[in-house]
């Protein structure tokens, strides 16, 4: 576990670093580059474009922060009754 993650969060979320909901799992599988283990910026932008998420205010943030914000925005869209597309998968509040 990286030292930058506070113990209470590491204990709650474990090694995955996320809450384990369906959206987090789908994002992780889609965005993670298998060679580097990091977020693929091209796939990240594809998700933003497909779901009309404006990421221009996030340019000063690191990839982890951007990924977290993307998840939060997409969860909000689902909560409000919208559908979210990640690659070939569509999620909505009926899932």
C-alpha positions as CSV (number, residue, x, y, z in Angstrom):
1,X,0.0,0.0,0.0
2,X,1.5,3.4,-1.0
3,X,2.4,5.7,1.9
4,X,0.3,8.5,0.4
5,X,-3.0,6.8,1.2
6,X,-4.1,7.5,4.7
7,X,-4.5,4.4,6.9
8,X,-8.3,4.8,7.4
9,X,-8.8,4.9,3.6
10,X,-6.5,2.0,3.0
11,X,-8.4,0.0,5.6
12,X,-11.7,0.9,4.1
13,X,-10.9,0.5,0.4
14,X,-8.0,-2.0,0.4
15,X,-5.5,-2.2,-2.4
16,X,-7.9,-1.3,-5.1
17,X,-8.1,2.3,-3.9
18,X,-11.7,2.6,-4.8
19,X,-15.1,1.7,-3.2
20,X,-15.6,-1.3,-5.4
21,X,-18.9,-0.3,-6.9
22,X,-19.8,-1.3,-10.5
23,X,-18.6,2.0,-12.0
24,X,-15.2,1.8,-10.2
25,X,-14.7,-1.8,-11.4
26,X,-15.6,-1.0,-15.0
27,X,-13.5,2.2,-15.0
28,X,-10.5,0.4,-13.6
29,X,-10.7,-2.4,-16.2
30,X,-11.2,0.0,-19.1
31,X,-8.7,2.7,-18.2
32,X,-5.8,0.8,-16.8
33,X,-3.0,0.3,-19.3
34,X,-1.9,-3.3,-18.9
35,X,1.8,-2.5,-19.7
36,X,2.2,0.5,-17.3
37,X,-0.6,-0.1,-14.8
38,X,-1.5,3.6,-15.2
39,X,-4.5,5.4,-16.6
40,X,-4.5,5.5,-20.4
41,X,-5.1,9.1,-21.3
42,X,-6.6,8.3,-24.7
43,X,-9.2,6.0,-23.2
44,X,-9.8,8.6,-20.5
45,X,-10.6,11.2,-23.1
46,X,-12.9,8.7,-24.9
47,X,-14.9,8.3,-21.8
48,X,-15.1,12.0,-21.3
49,X,-16.3,12.6,-24.9
50,X,-18.8,9.7,-24.8
51,X,-20.4,11.0,-21.6
52,X,-20.1,14.8,-22.4
53,X,-17.8,15.4,-19.4
54,X,-15.9,18.7,-19.7
55,X,-12.4,18.0,-18.4
56,X,-10.8,21.3,-19.4
57,X,-10.7,22.5,-15.7
58,X,-8.7,19.4,-14.7
59,X,-5.6,20.0,-16.8
60,X,-3.5,21.0,-13.7
61,X,-4.4,17.7,-11.9
62,X,-2.5,14.4,-12.0
63,X,-4.1,11.3,-13.7
64,X,-5.2,9.8,-10.4
65,X,-7.1,13.0,-9.4
66,X,-8.7,13.2,-12.9
67,X,-9.7,9.6,-12.7
68,X,-11.3,10.1,-9.3
69,X,-13.2,13.2,-10.5
70,X,-14.4,11.3,-13.6
71,X,-15.8,8.6,-11.4
72,X,-17.6,11.2,-9.3
73,X,-19.1,13.0,-12.3
74,X,-20.2,9.7,-13.8
75,X,-21.8,8.5,-10.5
76,X,-23.7,11.8,-10.4
77,X,-25.0,11.3,-13.9
78,X,-26.2,7.8,-13.0
79,X,-27.8,9.1,-9.8
80,X,-29.7,11.7,-11.7
81,X,-31.1,8.9,-14.0
82,X,-28.7,9.2,-16.9
83,X,-26.7,6.5,-18.6
84,X,-22.9,6.3,-18.7
85,X,-20.9,4.6,-21.4
86,X,-17.5,3.2,-20.8
87,X,-16.1,1.4,-23.8
88,X,-18.8,-1.1,-24.8
89,X,-20.5,-1.1,-21.4
90,X,-23.5,1.1,-20.5
91,X,-24.4,1.7,-16.8
92,X,-27.5,3.3,-15.4
93,X,-29.3,3.4,-12.1
94,X,-31.2,0.2,-12.9
95,X,-28.0,-1.9,-12.9
